[in-house]
């Protein structure tokens, strides 16, 4: 029995000596990037899987198709109101939009549009303003030559030249003068009316009275 035990202990020692410790494996994986040549002949440090041509940017598209066309007239909404119309079946709601358009070169117009949707009302107002557009006779400095005093409905407006003072006006009269391109002018509203549409139309009627 003792001889068998001695032989078993020898074999165990031999097996323990033959078994080597396992080396530690790094969990972190390093990703190697390959340099791939681009269409221009330059090298980019992108992986083989991402070797896809880049999309064109918006600037490249704009330069290719040309710059965006600017609108002919600048627009400004003076008021948006929800109005009702009483019918036999009840009330019908719609939107009323008053708008001023101009090119800041002497052309300006005021229009109004009504529709069940605000976007349609704005389009109608623009069309109406283009129909009622006027051309303002301006001098070399984009000013007016004489004083103007006009009354439209309940609005009363006076416009006077003021060299070197800039544009001094309020309410929708200032918007009309800005979009018409008038400079160095002082405007005064004598009436107490707060109706922006009537004030704008009074300013347009005043500009119609200008003489070259």
VOPAGU-2260 file (C-alpha; in pm, 1 decimal, decimal comma):
REM VOPAGU-2260
SITE   aa  ch    i         X         Y         Z
SITE  UNK   A    0       0,0       0,0       0,0
SITE  UNK   A    1     277,3     238,2      78,4
SITE  UNK   A    2     436,4     181,0    -261,8
SITE  UNK   A    3     106,0     259,8    -442,8
SITE  UNK   A    4      67,9     584,3    -242,9
SITE  UNK   A    5     421,2     688,1    -326,2
SITE  UNK   A    6     360,3     625,9    -698,6
SITE  UNK   A    7      33,3     833,4    -690,8
SITE  UNK   A    8     207,5    1125,0    -519,1
SITE  UNK   A    9     483,3    1116,9    -782,5
SITE  UNK   A   10     231,4    1126,8   -1070,7
SITE  UNK   A   11      43,8    1417,0    -904,5
SITE  UNK   A   12     364,6    1614,1    -870,0
SITE  UNK   A   13     451,6    1552,2   -1235,5
SITE  UNK   A   14     106,6    1676,1   -1352,7
SITE  UNK   A   15     131,3    1989,5   -1135,6
SITE  UNK   A   16     469,8    2067,5   -1284,5
SITE  UNK   A   17     343,3    2028,6   -1643,6
SITE  UNK   A   18      39,7    2261,6   -1595,4
SITE  UNK   A   19     147,5    2620,7   -1667,5
SITE  UNK   A   20     -38,4    2935,6   -1551,1
SITE  UNK   A   21    -272,2    3084,9   -1816,3
SITE  UNK   A   22    -167,4    3430,2   -1938,9
SITE  UNK   A   23    -399,8    3726,6   -1869,0
SITE  UNK   A   24    -602,2    3837,1   -2172,4
SITE  UNK   A   25    -668,5    4210,7   -2226,9
SITE  UNK   A   26   -1037,9    4286,4   -2261,0
SITE  UNK   A   27    -979,9    4620,9   -2435,0
SITE  UNK   A   28    -967,1    4591,8   -2809,2
SITE  UNK   A   29    -769,4    4832,7   -3020,4
SITE  UNK   A   30    -928,5    4942,1   -3346,0
SITE  UNK   A   31    -684,5    5007,1   -3624,4
SITE  UNK   A   32    -782,8    5262,3   -3884,8
SITE  UNK   A   33    -661,4    5227,6   -4238,0
SITE  UNK   A   34    -585,2    5525,7   -4455,3
SITE  UNK   A   35    -806,1    5508,0   -4763,7
SITE  UNK   A   36    -745,3    5737,3   -5057,5
SITE  UNK   A   37   -1031,2    5974,7   -5145,6
SITE  UNK   A   38   -1144,6    6094,2   -5487,4
SITE  UNK   A   39    -907,0    6392,4   -5463,7
SITE  UNK   A   40    -608,1    6162,2   -5407,5
SITE  UNK   A   41    -578,4    6256,2   -5039,6
SITE  UNK   A   42    -578,2    5998,5   -4762,7
SITE  UNK   A   43    -845,2    5988,8   -4493,6
SITE  UNK   A   44    -812,4    5805,2   -4161,6
SITE  UNK   A   45   -1141,1    5617,8   -4187,2
SITE  UNK   A   46   -1206,1    5250,3   -4138,2
SITE  UNK   A   47   -1266,0    5005,9   -4420,2
SITE  UNK   A   48   -1632,4    4966,7   -4321,4
SITE  UNK   A   49   -1691,3    5343,7   -4330,1
SITE  UNK   A   50   -1543,2    5387,6   -4676,3
SITE  UNK   A   51   -1856,4    5565,5   -4801,8
SITE  UNK   A   52   -1854,4    5900,7   -4987,8
SITE  UNK   A   53   -1968,3    6190,9   -4773,5
SITE  UNK   A   54   -2294,4    6368,2   -4848,2
SITE  UNK   A   55   -2281,5    6710,7   -5000,2
SITE  UNK   A   56   -2340,0    6994,9   -4758,7
SITE  UNK   A   57   -2604,4    7265,7   -4799,2
SITE  UNK   A   58   -2342,0    7521,6   -4894,9
SITE  UNK   A   59   -2220,1    7301,6   -5177,6
SITE  UNK   A   60   -2575,4    7255,3   -5301,6
SITE  UNK   A   61   -2640,1    7630,9   -5291,2
SITE  UNK   A   62   -2320,6    7706,9   -5480,5
SITE  UNK   A   63   -2412,6    7443,3   -5736,6
SITE  UNK   A   64   -2770,2    7559,3   -5795,6
SITE  UNK   A   65   -2697,4    7927,1   -5735,2
SITE  UNK   A   66   -2799,3    8159,6   -5454,7
SITE  UNK   A   67   -3158,2    8183,2   -5338,8
SITE  UNK   A   68   -3367,9    8444,0   -5512,2
SITE  UNK   A   69   -3466,7    8723,3   -5277,7
SITE  UNK   A   70   -3831,6    8835,4   -5290,2
SITE  UNK   A   71   -3908,5    9144,5   -5494,2
SITE  UNK   A   72   -4096,6    9318,6   -5211,7
SITE  UNK   A   73   -4053,4    9318,2   -4838,0
SITE  UNK   A   74   -4368,4    9241,7   -4641,0
SITE  UNK   A   75   -4489,8    9344,4   -4299,5
SITE  UNK   A   76   -4820,9    9253,5   -4136,6
SITE  UNK   A   77   -4980,1    9540,4   -3948,5
SITE  UNK   A   78   -5275,0    9352,9   -3796,5
SITE  UNK   A   79   -5441,8    9010,0   -3789,3
SITE  UNK   A   80   -5800,8    8990,6   -3664,6
SITE  UNK   A   81   -6058,5    8717,0   -3634,2
SITE  UNK   A   82   -6386,6    8843,6   -3772,8
SITE  UNK   A   83   -6735,5    8687,3   -3780,8
SITE  UNK   A   84   -7018,0    8698,0   -4029,6
SITE  UNK   A   85   -7368,5    8618,2   -3909,8
SITE  UNK   A   86   -7560,8    8389,8   -4145,7
SITE  UNK   A   87   -7897,5    8213,2   -4124,9
SITE  UNK   A   88   -7729,7    7894,8   -3998,1
SITE  UNK   A   89   -7510,9    8074,4   -3743,2
SITE  UNK   A   90   -7179,9    8258,1   -3729,4
SITE  UNK   A   91   -6897,8    8202,6   -3975,5
SITE  UNK   A   92   -6546,8    8282,9   -3858,2
SITE  UNK   A   93   -6265,8    8409,9   -4079,9
SITE  UNK   A   94   -5935,3    8599,0   -4052,2
SITE  UNK   A   95   -5865,3    8951,1   -4173,7
SITE  UNK   A   96   -5503,6    9050,5   -4247,8
SITE  UNK   A   97   -5378,1    9397,9   -4336,0
SITE  UNK   A   98   -5031,9    9412,6   -4490,9
SITE  UNK   A   99   -4781,0    9665,4   -4623,7
SITE  UNK   A  100   -4530,3    9575,2   -4896,2
SITE  UNK   A  101   -4250,6    9776,5   -5057,6
SITE  UNK   A  102   -3911,5    9752,0   -5226,2
SITE  UNK   A  103   -3744,0   10043,0   -5036,9
SITE  UNK   A  104   -3682,0   10211,2   -5371,7
SITE  UNK   A  105   -3995,0   10425,1   -5395,6
SITE  UNK   A  106   -4268,0   10162,7   -5443,4
SITE  UNK   A  107   -4513,7   10083,8   -5161,9
SITE  UNK   A  108   -4865,0    9946,8   -5126,4
SITE  UNK   A  109   -5124,6    9861,7   -4861,7
SITE  UNK   A  110   -5364,4    9568,7   -4892,7
SITE  UNK   A  111   -5620,2    9367,3   -4698,5
SITE  UNK   A  112   -5726,7    9004,1   -4730,6
SITE  UNK   A  113   -5991,4    8783,2   -4570,1
SITE  UNK   A  114   -6008,1    8402,8   -4565,9
SITE  UNK   A  115   -6084,9    8107,8   -4341,8
SITE  UNK   A  116   -5709,1    8036,1   -4311,8
SITE  UNK   A  117   -5439,2    8285,4   -4214,5
SITE  UNK   A  118   -5205,9    8178,7   -4496,6
SITE  UNK   A  119   -5474,5    8234,4   -4759,4
SITE  UNK   A  120   -5560,1    8570,0   -4602,8
SITE  UNK   A  121   -5193,1    8676,0   -4621,9
SITE  UNK   A  122   -5172,9    8577,0   -4989,5
SITE  UNK   A  123   -5487,4    8776,8   -5066,4
SITE  UNK   A  124   -5349,7    9078,2   -4878,7
SITE  UNK   A  125   -5025,6    9064,4   -5081,1
SITE  UNK   A  126   -5220,2    9051,9   -5408,3
SITE  UNK   A  127   -5437,5    9343,7   -5301,8
SITE  UNK   A  128   -5130,3    9547,0   -5197,9
SITE  UNK   A  129   -4967,2    9486,7   -5537,7
SITE  UNK   A  130   -5281,8    9614,2   -5710,3
SITE  UNK   A  131   -5280,1    9932,8   -5501,3
SITE  UNK   A  132   -4906,4    9999,9   -5528,4
SITE  UNK   A  133   -4779,8   10353,2   -5587,2
SITE  UNK   A  134   -4444,2   10503,6   -5685,6
SITE  UNK   A  135   -4313,8   10779,6   -5458,4
SITE  UNK   A  136   -4113,3   11061,2   -5625,3
SITE  UNK   A  137   -3799,0   11089,6   -5410,5
SITE  UNK   A  138   -3507,2   11330,2   -5439,5
SITE  UNK   A  139   -3138,4   11235,6   -5454,0
SITE  UNK   A  140   -3117,8   11181,8   -5076,9
SITE  UNK   A  141   -3433,9   10964,1   -5071,4
SITE  UNK   A  142   -3630,4   11243,9   -4908,2
SITE  UNK   A  143   -3942,5   11443,8   -4996,5
SITE  UNK   A  144   -3949,0   11793,2   -5142,3
SITE  UNK   A  145   -4232,3   11958,3   -4944,8
SITE  UNK   A  146   -4479,0   11916,4   -4657,7
SITE  UNK   A  147   -4790,2   11701,4   -4694,4
SITE  UNK   A  148   -5108,8   11704,1   -4488,7
SITE  UNK   A  149   -5381,4   11445,9   -4559,0
SITE  UNK   A  150   -5691,9   11300,7   -4397,3
SITE  UNK   A  151   -5825,4   10952,3   -4472,5
SITE  UNK   A  152   -6141,2   10840,1   -4294,3
SITE  UNK   A  153   -6078,2   10928,3   -3926,6
SITE  UNK   A  154   -5696,7   10937,2   -3960,2
SITE  UNK   A  155   -5512,2   11263,2   -4016,8
SITE  UNK   A  156   -5140,1   11259,0   -4103,5
SITE  UNK   A  157   -4878,8   11522,6   -4174,7
SITE  UNK   A  158   -4535,5   11443,8   -4322,1
SITE  UNK   A  159   -4253,0   11702,6   -4328,0
SITE  UNK   A  160   -3896,3   11685,8   -4463,4
SITE  UNK   A  161   -3623,6   11691,9   -4194,7
SITE  UNK   A  162   -3271,9   11676,1   -4346,5
SITE  UNK   A  163   -3017,9   11495,4   -4130,1
SITE  UNK   A  164   -3269,0   11386,6   -3868,3
SITE  UNK   A  165   -3357,0   11041,0   -3997,4
SITE  UNK   A  166   -3700,1   10881,4   -3998,4
SITE  UNK   A  167   -3918,1   11006,8   -3711,3
SITE  UNK   A  168   -4265,3   10851,8   -3724,8
SITE  UNK   A  169   -4491,6   10615,9   -3534,3
SITE  UNK   A  170   -4762,0   10352,9   -3578,2
SITE  UNK   A  171   -4804,5   10205,8   -3927,5
SITE  UNK   A  172   -4698,5   10538,3   -4087,0
SITE  UNK   A  173   -4338,1   10451,2   -4002,2
SITE  UNK   A  174   -4374,6   10110,9   -4169,8
SITE  UNK   A  175   -4508,1   10270,9   -4489,1
SITE  UNK   A  176   -4222,1   10521,2   -4502,5
SITE  UNK   A  177   -3959,0   10254,4   -4430,0
SITE  UNK   A  178   -4079,8   10015,9   -4701,8
SITE  UNK   A  179   -4108,7   10307,4   -4945,1
SITE  UNK   A  180   -3743,4   10398,4   -4880,2
SITE  UNK   A  181   -3814,0   10749,3   -4750,0
SITE  UNK   A  182   -3543,5   10899,1   -4525,3
SITE  UNK   A  183   -3494,8   11221,8   -4326,9
SITE  UNK   A  184   -3866,0   11273,2   -4264,8
SITE  UNK   A  185   -4082,2   11363,9   -3964,8
SITE  UNK   A  186   -4443,6   11240,7   -3950,8
SITE  UNK   A  187   -4718,8   11350,5   -3713,9
SITE  UNK   A  188   -5058,4   11185,3   -3655,6
SITE  UNK   A  189   -5310,5   11450,2   -3550,0
SITE  UNK   A  190   -5607,5   11217,9   -3505,0
SITE  UNK   A  191   -5663,0   10990,9   -3205,0
SITE  UNK   A  192   -5746,8   10694,3   -3422,1
SITE  UNK   A  193   -5560,4   10373,3   -3337,1
SITE  UNK   A  194   -5670,5   10196,6   -3653,8
SITE  UNK   A  195   -5340,6   10091,3   -3812,9
SITE  UNK   A  196   -5497,2   10020,7   -4150,1
SITE  UNK   A  197   -5645,8   10370,8   -4177,6
SITE  UNK   A  198   -5318,0   10528,5   -4061,3
SITE  UNK   A  199   -5126,2   10335,2   -4327,6
SITE  UNK   A  200   -5372,1   10433,2   -4598,8
SITE  UNK   A  201   -5354,8   10796,8   -4487,5
SITE  UNK   A  202   -4976,4   10783,1   -4525,1
SITE  UNK   A  203   -5012,1   10636,7   -4874,9
SITE  UNK   A  204   -5261,3   10909,7   -4969,9
SITE  UNK   A  205   -5013,2   11167,0   -4842,5
SITE  UNK   A  206   -4731,0   11021,2   -5051,6
SITE  UNK   A  207   -4957,2   11037,6   -5357,8
SITE  UNK   A  208   -4967,8   11416,9   -5325,5
SITE  UNK   A  209   -4590,4   11453,9   -5361,4
SITE  UNK   A  210   -4467,2   11649,3   -5660,8
SITE  UNK   A  211   -4139,4   11597,9   -5841,0
